[in-house]
Amino acid sequence: MKNGQFGLGILGLGSRGVRFGGAAFVRNGPFTIECLCDIRQDKVDAAIGWLGDEGLLKHDVGSYTDIDAFLAHPGLDAVVVATPDFAHADCAVQVLKAKKHLYLEKPMAQTIADCDRIIEAWRGSDTVFMVGLELRYCTLMQTCKALIDAGEIGRVVIGTVVDNVSVGGQYYFHGPRRRKDYIISLILEKGTHSLDLANWLIGDSPRKVYASGGLDVYGGDAPNDKRCRDCEIRTTCPDFIEADADGFEKPDFCAFASECDVSDNSLVLVDYANGARLSYMECHFTPEYTREFMFVGDKGKLEAFYDNEQNFKIKLWKRFEKEPRIFYPGKSAGGHGGGDTGIIDEFYRCLQAGKPTMKGVRGARDSAAIAIAAAQSEVSGLPVEIPEVLYPEGIEL
């Protein structure tokens, strides 16, 4: 830390790494970008150009394609890891072994063993470690958590969470994220946000998962190298995408290509250690882009509605009451319903406290574990048990 500013490095320079890991951290906290790293030098150069144009670089920054050299950069205090998911575990372990504070984008890792390997690497690192599950910090979910913790619906017994993803085709089926060998599943890539919230509100860890899913709208027989830019129906296809519409490189391969094999809709059933149960639905071809939550306790019921425009709404019933109480949580600045700003503030508070912390890591491991187990269950048709992990004592998780 220098002059009241934490030196920040960004590892992985896609849109999320640059716009959130770079821009949002600098705009919303006492962070100065010291160095950038990606395996592609052209992406490093592009990130320096974009951040510079936005006025977010206070001095010349280190430019790296090698992670060891990046981690040795003078003045580096904390690292945002925003690489592709398959690289999360190895990069996170290297950052922690270098004793740098770590903000790791979700999902935590692509295997449960790798999640646990990261946790083990944290021991003795004397660092703050957080995973980017920022929806916990939006006003809607903060209000839900406060109501449940206050006992308004009693002990949570059963819940349902729905991810309506109207933009699934545009977001996920034009590039490598349409393949299981790249992301495992869209539940792991997308659904870990909502699964983390369910775990958090239920208040315990998952123990058994069953899932069923299918690829019913996307995929097909189009050539894998067919691109939107060259397509004969580019002007009428609702899933057409511009390759560089927002200034960042985007793949624009056809969403109906034969290599698509991730499920575009899934149902998941989860049993928890405390006896609670959850059903989760994720669908990537709905008309709307929303999240819906419903939890029933032994004393009442809570429903919550989320959308990106922050039209937040909560309904709360007590047992034997016909009319619910209605809550409209306020809007906040920042993406993910104000969650982006909130989680940056929390990361900074943990750094200021100056003690080793794994904030939200239990939830990150649990949400990834559900998604990983669900992918296995979709293939086998059988329920999958989630192994327990021993966390360090006396540490806020």
FISE-930867 format. One record per residue (C-alpha): residue in three letters; residue number from 0; x, y, z. Coordinates in steps of 0.02 Angstrom, whole numbers, always signed. Example, Ala and Ser with C-alpha at 12.3 -4.5 7.8 and 13.67 -1.06 7.14 Angstrom:
BEGIN
r:ALA	k:0	px:+615	py:-225	pz:+390
r:SER	k:1	px:+684	py:-53	pz:+357
This chain:
BEGIN
r:MET	k:0	px:+0	py:+0	pz:+0
r:LYS	k:1	px:+67	py:+172	pz:-48
r:ASN	k:2	px:-7	py:+343	pz:-13
r:GLY	k:3	px:-168	py:+264	pz:+48
r:GLN	k:4	px:-191	py:+166	pz:-113
r:PHE	k:5	px:-183	py:-22	pz:-138
r:GLY	k:6	px:-81	py:-75	pz:-290
r:LEU	k:7	px:-193	py:-179	pz:-404
r:GLY	k:8	px:-152	py:-303	pz:-540
r:ILE	k:9	px:-274	py:-378	pz:-665
r:LEU	k:10	px:-245	py:-556	pz:-726
r:GLY	k:11	px:-355	py:-596	pz:-877
r:LEU	k:12	px:-403	py:-449	pz:-988
r:GLY	k:13	px:-571	py:-486	pz:-1064
r:SER	k:14	px:-716	py:-366	pz:-1043
r:ARG	k:15	px:-750	py:-415	pz:-862
r:GLY	k:16	px:-568	py:-403	pz:-811
r:VAL	k:17	px:-545	py:-231	pz:-888
r:ARG	k:18	px:-713	py:-150	pz:-854
r:PHE	k:19	px:-741	py:-221	pz:-680
r:GLY	k:20	px:-573	py:-280	pz:-617
r:GLY	k:21	px:-493	py:-122	pz:-685
r:ALA	k:22	px:-620	py:+18	pz:-706
r:ALA	k:23	px:-744	py:-19	pz:-566
r:PHE	k:24	px:-609	py:-51	pz:-435
r:VAL	k:25	px:-520	py:+113	pz:-474
r:ARG	k:26	px:-681	py:+214	pz:-483
r:ASN	k:27	px:-754	py:+143	pz:-322
r:GLY	k:28	px:-608	py:+116	pz:-205
r:PRO	k:29	px:-431	py:+168	pz:-158
r:PHE	k:30	px:-349	py:+62	pz:-291
r:THR	k:31	px:-213	py:+106	pz:-416
r:ILE	k:32	px:-180	py:-9	pz:-563
r:GLU	k:33	px:+2	py:-61	pz:-559
r:CYS	k:34	px:+11	py:-201	pz:-686
r:LEU	k:35	px:-88	py:-302	pz:-812
r:CYS	k:36	px:-66	py:-481	pz:-873
r:ASP	k:37	px:-138	py:-591	pz:-1008
r:ILE	k:38	px:-66	py:-731	pz:-1114
r:ARG	k:39	px:-99	py:-620	pz:-1267
r:GLN	k:40	px:+5	py:-462	pz:-1282
r:ASP	k:41	px:-124	py:-382	pz:-1397
r:LYS	k:42	px:-253	py:-394	pz:-1257
r:VAL	k:43	px:-132	py:-314	pz:-1135
r:ASP	k:44	px:-101	py:-173	pz:-1257
r:ALA	k:45	px:-288	py:-151	pz:-1289
r:ALA	k:46	px:-324	py:-145	pz:-1102
r:ILE	k:47	px:-191	py:-14	pz:-1073
r:GLY	k:48	px:-265	py:+89	pz:-1214
r:TRP	k:49	px:-444	py:+76	pz:-1151
r:LEU	k:50	px:-402	py:+110	pz:-969
r:GLY	k:51	px:-291	py:+254	pz:-1020
r:ASP	k:52	px:-428	py:+331	pz:-1127
r:GLU	k:53	px:-545	py:+319	pz:-977
r:GLY	k:54	px:-419	py:+413	pz:-869
r:LEU	k:55	px:-396	py:+265	pz:-751
r:LEU	k:56	px:-207	py:+243	pz:-760
r:LYS	k:57	px:-112	py:+358	pz:-642
r:HIS	k:58	px:+59	py:+311	pz:-712
r:ASP	k:59	px:+141	py:+189	pz:-831
r:VAL	k:60	px:+90	py:+11	pz:-786
r:GLY	k:61	px:+179	py:-155	pz:-799
r:SER	k:62	px:+135	py:-256	pz:-954
r:TYR	k:63	px:+154	py:-445	pz:-940
r:THR	k:64	px:+114	py:-609	pz:-1026
r:ASP	k:65	px:+203	py:-712	pz:-890
r:ILE	k:66	px:+115	py:-734	pz:-723
r:ASP	k:67	px:+274	py:-754	pz:-620
r:ALA	k:68	px:+345	py:-589	pz:-684
r:PHE	k:69	px:+175	py:-508	pz:-656
r:LEU	k:70	px:+166	py:-566	pz:-475
r:ALA	k:71	px:+342	py:-499	pz:-443
r:HIS	k:72	px:+295	py:-323	pz:-501
r:PRO	k:73	px:+345	py:-190	pz:-371
r:GLY	k:74	px:+200	py:-113	pz:-276
r:LEU	k:75	px:+76	py:-253	pz:-313
r:ASP	k:76	px:-39	py:-283	pz:-163
r:ALA	k:77	px:-195	py:-366	pz:-234
r:VAL	k:78	px:-242	py:-461	pz:-391
r:VAL	k:79	px:-408	py:-478	pz:-482
r:VAL	k:80	px:-412	py:-645	pz:-574
r:ALA	k:81	px:-531	py:-635	pz:-722
r:THR	k:82	px:-460	py:-771	pz:-833
r:PRO	k:83	px:-567	py:-904	pz:-918
r:ASP	k:84	px:-643	py:-1020	pz:-789
r:PHE	k:85	px:-526	py:-1167	pz:-826
r:ALA	k:86	px:-377	py:-1061	pz:-771
r:HIS	k:87	px:-453	py:-998	pz:-608
r:ALA	k:88	px:-381	py:-1132	pz:-494
r:ASP	k:89	px:-200	py:-1128	pz:-553
r:CYS	k:90	px:-197	py:-938	pz:-559
r:ALA	k:91	px:-278	py:-919	pz:-388
r:VAL	k:92	px:-154	py:-1040	pz:-309
r:GLN	k:93	px:-7	py:-945	pz:-384
r:VAL	k:94	px:-74	py:-778	pz:-323
r:LEU	k:95	px:-99	py:-844	pz:-146
r:LYS	k:96	px:+71	py:-927	pz:-141
r:ALA	k:97	px:+144	py:-758	pz:-191
r:LYS	k:98	px:+52	py:-688	pz:-38
r:LYS	k:99	px:-52	py:-564	pz:-137
r:HIS	k:100	px:-231	py:-523	pz:-89
r:LEU	k:101	px:-350	py:-609	pz:-209
r:TYR	k:102	px:-515	py:-563	pz:-288
r:LEU	k:103	px:-564	py:-713	pz:-394
r:GLU	k:104	px:-704	py:-701	pz:-521
r:LYS	k:105	px:-839	py:-834	pz:-508
r:PRO	k:106	px:-851	py:-980	pz:-526
r:MET	k:107	px:-718	py:-1026	pz:-400
r:ALA	k:108	px:-655	py:-1173	pz:-505
r:GLN	k:109	px:-715	py:-1310	pz:-621
r:THR	k:110	px:-691	py:-1456	pz:-501
r:ILE	k:111	px:-729	py:-1474	pz:-316
r:ALA	k:112	px:-551	py:-1535	pz:-289
r:ASP	k:113	px:-485	py:-1374	pz:-365
r:CYS	k:114	px:-598	py:-1270	pz:-253
r:ASP	k:115	px:-523	py:-1360	pz:-104
r:ARG	k:116	px:-347	py:-1339	pz:-175
r:ILE	k:117	px:-372	py:-1150	pz:-177
r:ILE	k:118	px:-434	py:-1152	pz:+3
r:GLU	k:119	px:-280	py:-1252	pz:+54
r:ALA	k:120	px:-166	py:-1129	pz:-37
r:TRP	k:121	px:-243	py:-986	pz:+63
r:ARG	k:122	px:-183	py:-1062	pz:+228
r:GLY	k:123	px:-30	py:-968	pz:+286
r:SER	k:124	px:-42	py:-838	pz:+147
r:ASP	k:125	px:-93	py:-700	pz:+269
r:THR	k:126	px:-209	py:-627	pz:+135
r:VAL	k:127	px:-386	py:-573	pz:+100
r:PHE	k:128	px:-472	py:-692	pz:-21
r:MET	k:129	px:-643	py:-658	pz:-97
r:VAL	k:130	px:-740	py:-735	pz:-241
r:GLY	k:131	px:-843	py:-622	pz:-354
r:LEU	k:132	px:-1020	py:-668	pz:-304
r:GLU	k:133	px:-1076	py:-488	pz:-299
r:LEU	k:134	px:-1264	py:-515	pz:-299
r:ARG	k:135	px:-1255	py:-541	pz:-110
r:TYR	k:136	px:-1222	py:-354	pz:-100
r:CYS	k:137	px:-1368	py:-289	pz:-203
r:THR	k:138	px:-1507	py:-206	pz:-103
r:LEU	k:139	px:-1636	py:-340	pz:-146
r:MET	k:140	px:-1534	py:-484	pz:-76
r:GLN	k:141	px:-1473	py:-384	pz:+73
r:THR	k:142	px:-1655	py:-352	pz:+118
r:CYS	k:143	px:-1702	py:-536	pz:+93
r:LYS	k:144	px:-1559	py:-591	pz:+204
r:ALA	k:145	px:-1606	py:-467	pz:+341
r:LEU	k:146	px:-1788	py:-526	pz:+340
r:ILE	k:147	px:-1742	py:-710	pz:+348
r:ASP	k:148	px:-1609	py:-682	pz:+482
r:ALA	k:149	px:-1739	py:-586	pz:+584
r:GLY	k:150	px:-1847	py:-743	pz:+586
r:GLU	k:151	px:-1987	py:-672	pz:+479
r:ILE	k:152	px:-2020	py:-840	pz:+395
r:GLY	k:153	px:-1941	py:-949	pz:+527
r:ARG	k:154	px:-1826	py:-1093	pz:+481
r:VAL	k:155	px:-1810	py:-1106	pz:+292
r:VAL	k:156	px:-1877	py:-1277	pz:+240
r:ILE	k:157	px:-1891	py:-1269	pz:+51
r:GLY	k:158	px:-1850	py:-1148	pz:-89
r:THR	k:159	px:-1861	py:-1120	pz:-275
r:VAL	k:160	px:-1747	py:-1012	pz:-382
r:VAL	k:161	px:-1772	py:-974	pz:-567
r:ASP	k:162	px:-1646	py:-895	pz:-686
r:ASN	k:163	px:-1737	py:-828	pz:-840
r:VAL	k:164	px:-1600	py:-789	pz:-966
r:SER	k:165	px:-1673	py:-708	pz:-1121
r:VAL	k:166	px:-1499	py:-668	pz:-1187
r:GLY	k:167	px:-1429	py:-844	pz:-1172
r:GLY	k:168	px:-1402	py:-858	pz:-1359
r:GLN	k:169	px:-1312	py:-692	pz:-1373
r:TYR	k:170	px:-1205	py:-718	pz:-1218
r:TYR	k:171	px:-1157	py:-901	pz:-1222
r:PHE	k:172	px:-1184	py:-990	pz:-1387
r:HIS	k:173	px:-1074	py:-889	pz:-1505
r:GLY	k:174	px:-906	py:-941	pz:-1434
r:PRO	k:175	px:-816	py:-1072	pz:-1330
r:ARG	k:176	px:-937	py:-1060	pz:-1184
r:ARG	k:177	px:-1059	py:-1166	pz:-1287
r:ARG	k:178	px:-944	py:-1317	pz:-1257
r:LYS	k:179	px:-936	py:-1427	pz:-1102
r:ASP	k:180	px:-749	py:-1451	pz:-1124
r:TYR	k:181	px:-728	py:-1263	pz:-1098
r:ILE	k:182	px:-853	py:-1217	pz:-959
r:ILE	k:183	px:-922	py:-1383	pz:-894
r:SER	k:184	px:-1100	py:-1312	pz:-893
r:LEU	k:185	px:-1197	py:-1150	pz:-901
r:ILE	k:186	px:-1254	py:-1181	pz:-723
r:LEU	k:187	px:-1072	py:-1165	pz:-670
r:GLU	k:188	px:-1042	py:-1017	pz:-786
r:LYS	k:189	px:-1205	py:-923	pz:-749
r:GLY	k:190	px:-1304	py:-1007	pz:-612
r:THR	k:191	px:-1176	py:-999	pz:-473
r:HIS	k:192	px:-1238	py:-823	pz:-433
r:SER	k:193	px:-1414	py:-881	pz:-393
r:LEU	k:194	px:-1357	py:-1043	pz:-312
r:ASP	k:195	px:-1243	py:-944	pz:-196
r:LEU	k:196	px:-1390	py:-835	pz:-146
r:ALA	k:197	px:-1495	py:-990	pz:-110
r:ASN	k:198	px:-1358	py:-1066	pz:-3
r:TRP	k:199	px:-1336	py:-901	pz:+89
r:LEU	k:200	px:-1522	py:-880	pz:+126
r:ILE	k:201	px:-1548	py:-1063	pz:+173
r:GLY	k:202	px:-1397	py:-1048	pz:+287
r:ASP	k:203	px:-1310	py:-1213	pz:+259
r:SER	k:204	px:-1208	py:-1316	pz:+136
r:PRO	k:205	px:-1275	py:-1434	pz:+1
r:ARG	k:206	px:-1250	py:-1621	pz:+21
r:LYS	k:207	px:-1338	py:-1705	pz:-127
r:VAL	k:208	px:-1385	py:-1648	pz:-302
r:TYR	k:209	px:-1492	py:-1718	pz:-442
r:ALA	k:210	px:-1510	py:-1633	pz:-610
r:SER	k:211	px:-1589	py:-1652	pz:-781
r:GLY	k:212	px:-1560	py:-1542	pz:-931
r:GLY	k:213	px:-1565	py:-1528	pz:-1119
r:LEU	k:214	px:-1508	py:-1433	pz:-1273
r:ASP	k:215	px:-1676	py:-1394	pz:-1351
r:VAL	k:216	px:-1659	py:-1227	pz:-1442
r:TYR	k:217	px:-1476	py:-1195	pz:-1480
r:GLY	k:218	px:-1352	py:-1307	pz:-1569
r:GLY	k:219	px:-1394	py:-1396	pz:-1730
r:ASP	k:220	px:-1304	py:-1439	pz:-1890
r:ALA	k:221	px:-1226	py:-1273	pz:-1940
r:PRO	k:222	px:-1038	py:-1279	pz:-1975
r:ASN	k:223	px:-935	py:-1238	pz:-1821
r:ASP	k:224	px:-840	py:-1102	pz:-1914
r:LYS	k:225	px:-996	py:-1013	pz:-1980
r:ARG	k:226	px:-1001	py:-832	pz:-1920
r:CYS	k:227	px:-1142	py:-708	pz:-1893
r:ARG	k:228	px:-1051	py:-577	pz:-1995
r:ASP	k:229	px:-1060	py:-689	pz:-2151
r:CYS	k:230	px:-1231	py:-768	pz:-2121
r:GLU	k:231	px:-1367	py:-758	pz:-2252
r:ILE	k:232	px:-1499	py:-722	pz:-2119
r:ARG	k:233	px:-1395	py:-599	pz:-2018
r:THR	k:234	px:-1526	py:-462	pz:-2035
r:THR	k:235	px:-1669	py:-568	pz:-1969
r:CYS	k:236	px:-1592	py:-692	pz:-1847
r:PRO	k:237	px:-1639	py:-644	pz:-1668
r:ASP	k:238	px:-1476	py:-719	pz:-1605
r:PHE	k:239	px:-1365	py:-617	pz:-1721
r:ILE	k:240	px:-1219	py:-533	pz:-1631
r:GLU	k:241	px:-1094	py:-399	pz:-1680
r:ALA	k:242	px:-916	py:-461	pz:-1654
r:ASP	k:243	px:-853	py:-299	pz:-1575
r:ALA	k:244	px:-1011	py:-203	pz:-1532
r:ASP	k:245	px:-945	py:-139	pz:-1365
r:GLY	k:246	px:-763	py:-113	pz:-1411
r:PHE	k:247	px:-709	py:-282	pz:-1343
r:GLU	k:248	px:-678	py:-435	pz:-1447
r:LYS	k:249	px:-827	py:-553	pz:-1453
r:PRO	k:250	px:-841	py:-718	pz:-1545
r:ASP	k:251	px:-983	py:-720	pz:-1671
r:PHE	k:252	px:-993	py:-902	pz:-1722
r:CYS	k:253	px:-1166	py:-970	pz:-1762
r:ALA	k:254	px:-1269	py:-1015	pz:-1607
r:PHE	k:255	px:-1340	py:-1165	pz:-1702
r:ALA	k:256	px:-1174	py:-1250	pz:-1736
r:SER	k:257	px:-1148	py:-1436	pz:-1713
r:GLU	k:258	px:-1016	py:-1417	pz:-1577
r:CYS	k:259	px:-1141	py:-1339	pz:-1454
r:ASP	k:260	px:-1165	py:-1467	pz:-1315
r:VAL	k:261	px:-1202	py:-1372	pz:-1153
r:SER	k:262	px:-1382	py:-1381	pz:-1094
r:ASP	k:263	px:-1484	py:-1227	pz:-1131
r:ASN	k:264	px:-1610	py:-1275	pz:-997
r:SER	k:265	px:-1588	py:-1370	pz:-834
r:LEU	k:266	px:-1678	py:-1421	pz:-675
r:VAL	k:267	px:-1581	py:-1455	pz:-515
r:LEU	k:268	px:-1637	py:-1526	pz:-348
r:VAL	k:269	px:-1528	py:-1498	pz:-195
r:ASP	k:270	px:-1532	py:-1573	pz:-20
r:TYR	k:271	px:-1446	py:-1475	pz:+119
r:ALA	k:272	px:-1357	py:-1531	pz:+276
r:ASN	k:273	px:-1491	py:-1449	pz:+385
r:GLY	k:274	px:-1633	py:-1542	pz:+296
r:ALA	k:275	px:-1686	py:-1398	pz:+183
r:ARG	k:276	px:-1722	py:-1429	pz:-2
r:LEU	k:277	px:-1704	py:-1322	pz:-158
r:SER	k:278	px:-1762	py:-1330	pz:-338
r:TYR	k:279	px:-1667	py:-1226	pz:-466
r:MET	k:280	px:-1715	py:-1192	pz:-646
r:GLU	k:281	px:-1604	py:-1109	pz:-776
r:CYS	k:282	px:-1670	py:-1073	pz:-951
r:HIS	k:283	px:-1578	py:-979	pz:-1089
r:PHE	k:284	px:-1722	py:-943	pz:-1207
r:THR	k:285	px:-1852	py:-857	pz:-1098
r:PRO	k:286	px:-1936	py:-695	pz:-1154
r:GLU	k:287	px:-1873	py:-602	pz:-999
r:TYR	k:288	px:-1705	py:-581	pz:-911
r:THR	k:289	px:-1747	py:-597	pz:-726
r:ARG	k:290	px:-1712	py:-695	pz:-568
r:GLU	k:291	px:-1854	py:-759	pz:-458
r:PHE	k:292	px:-1837	py:-824	pz:-280
r:MET	k:293	px:-1961	py:-911	pz:-165
r:PHE	k:294	px:-1923	py:-978	pz:+9
r:VAL	k:295	px:-2046	py:-1058	pz:+128
r:GLY	k:296	px:-2008	py:-1073	pz:+313
r:ASP	k:297	px:-2104	py:-1148	pz:+457
r:LYS	k:298	px:-2175	py:-975	pz:+497
r:GLY	k:299	px:-2200	py:-894	pz:+328
r:LYS	k:300	px:-2151	py:-869	pz:+147
r:LEU	k:301	px:-2040	py:-746	pz:+52
r:GLU	k:302	px:-2040	py:-709	pz:-134
r:ALA	k:303	px:-1915	py:-593	pz:-219
r:PHE	k:304	px:-1899	py:-526	pz:-396
r:TYR	k:305	px:-1737	py:-465	pz:-477
r:ASP	k:306	px:-1701	py:-383	pz:-643
r:ASN	k:307	px:-1555	py:-279	pz:-707
r:GLU	k:308	px:-1662	py:-121	pz:-707
r:GLN	k:309	px:-1678	py:-142	pz:-517
r:ASN	k:310	px:-1867	py:-158	pz:-515
r:PHE	k:311	px:-1844	py:-253	pz:-353
r:LYS	k:312	px:-1993	py:-320	pz:-258
r:ILE	k:313	px:-2014	py:-433	pz:-106
r:LYS	k:314	px:-2175	py:-513	pz:-43
r:LEU	k:315	px:-2180	py:-581	pz:+134
r:TRP	k:316	px:-2322	py:-685	pz:+207
r:LYS	k:317	px:-2341	py:-751	pz:+384
r:ARG	k:318	px:-2427	py:-919	pz:+402
r:PHE	k:319	px:-2617	py:-904	pz:+410
r:GLU	k:320	px:-2610	py:-726	pz:+340
r:LYS	k:321	px:-2693	py:-696	pz:+172
r:GLU	k:322	px:-2611	py:-532	pz:+123
r:PRO	k:323	px:-2423	py:-511	pz:+105
r:ARG	k:324	px:-2317	py:-365	pz:+157
r:ILE	k:325	px:-2232	py:-285	pz:+7
r:PHE	k:326	px:-2054	py:-215	pz:+6
r:TYR	k:327	px:-1972	py:-114	pz:-132
r:PRO	k:328	px:-1784	py:-111	pz:-97
r:GLY	k:329	px:-1701	py:+47	pz:-162
r:LYS	k:330	px:-1593	py:+60	pz:-316
r:SER	k:331	px:-1404	py:+75	pz:-306
r:ALA	k:332	px:-1268	py:+133	pz:-424
r:GLY	k:333	px:-1163	py:+2	pz:-510
r:GLY	k:334	px:-1191	py:-159	pz:-605
r:HIS	k:335	px:-1280	py:-313	pz:-538
r:GLY	k:336	px:-1406	py:-208	pz:-444
r:GLY	k:337	px:-1271	py:-115	pz:-350
r:GLY	k:338	px:-1183	py:-277	pz:-307
r:ASP	k:339	px:-1025	py:-232	pz:-403
r:THR	k:340	px:-1000	py:-76	pz:-298
r:GLY	k:341	px:-1048	py:-166	pz:-139
r:ILE	k:342	px:-925	py:-308	pz:-158
r:ILE	k:343	px:-782	py:-188	pz:-200
r:ASP	k:344	px:-822	py:-93	pz:-40
r:GLU	k:345	px:-820	py:-256	pz:+58
r:PHE	k:346	px:-653	py:-309	pz:-18
r:TYR	k:347	px:-580	py:-142	pz:+33
r:ARG	k:348	px:-650	py:-156	pz:+210
r:CYS	k:349	px:-568	py:-327	pz:+227
r:LEU	k:350	px:-402	py:-257	pz:+165
r:GLN	k:351	px:-415	py:-112	pz:+288
r:ALA	k:352	px:-448	py:-232	pz:+432
r:GLY	k:353	px:-276	py:-305	pz:+401
r:LYS	k:354	px:-312	py:-484	pz:+451
r:PRO	k:355	px:-320	py:-647	pz:+351
r:THR	k:356	px:-496	py:-669	pz:+282
r:MET	k:357	px:-589	py:-786	pz:+165
r:LYS	k:358	px:-748	py:-686	pz:+136
r:GLY	k:359	px:-891	py:-781	pz:+54
r:VAL	k:360	px:-777	py:-926	pz:+6
r:ARG	k:361	px:-889	py:-1059	pz:+84
r:GLY	k:362	px:-1033	py:-998	pz:-25
r:ALA	k:363	px:-921	py:-993	pz:-178
r:ARG	k:364	px:-863	py:-1172	pz:-150
r:ASP	k:365	px:-1040	py:-1231	pz:-116
r:SER	k:366	px:-1117	py:-1147	pz:-268
r:ALA	k:367	px:-981	py:-1215	pz:-382
r:ALA	k:368	px:-1002	py:-1388	pz:-303
r:ILE	k:369	px:-1189	py:-1389	pz:-342
r:ALA	k:370	px:-1156	py:-1343	pz:-523
r:ILE	k:371	px:-1016	py:-1470	pz:-543
r:ALA	k:372	px:-1121	py:-1607	pz:-464
r:ALA	k:373	px:-1270	py:-1558	pz:-572
r:ALA	k:374	px:-1165	py:-1578	pz:-730
r:GLN	k:375	px:-1115	py:-1752	pz:-673
r:SER	k:376	px:-1295	py:-1796	pz:-630
r:GLU	k:377	px:-1360	py:-1739	pz:-800
r:VAL	k:378	px:-1245	py:-1866	pz:-881
r:SER	k:379	px:-1268	py:-2011	pz:-759
r:GLY	k:380	px:-1452	py:-1986	pz:-719
r:LEU	k:381	px:-1409	py:-2016	pz:-536
r:PRO	k:382	px:-1395	py:-1906	pz:-382
r:VAL	k:383	px:-1219	py:-1847	pz:-336
r:GLU	k:384	px:-1153	py:-1825	pz:-159
r:ILE	k:385	px:-1050	py:-1669	pz:-120
r:PRO	k:386	px:-898	py:-1700	pz:-9
r:GLU	k:387	px:-874	py:-1592	pz:+146
r:VAL	k:388	px:-722	py:-1483	pz:+169
r:LEU	k:389	px:-636	py:-1430	pz:+330
r:TYR	k:390	px:-618	py:-1241	pz:+339
r:PRO	k:391	px:-491	py:-1153	pz:+450
r:GLU	k:392	px:-562	py:-1110	pz:+621
r:GLY	k:393	px:-586	py:-931	pz:+675
r:ILE	k:394	px:-593	py:-862	pz:+498
r:GLU	k:395	px:-739	py:-767	pz:+425
r:LEU	k:396	px:-798	py:-867	pz:+276
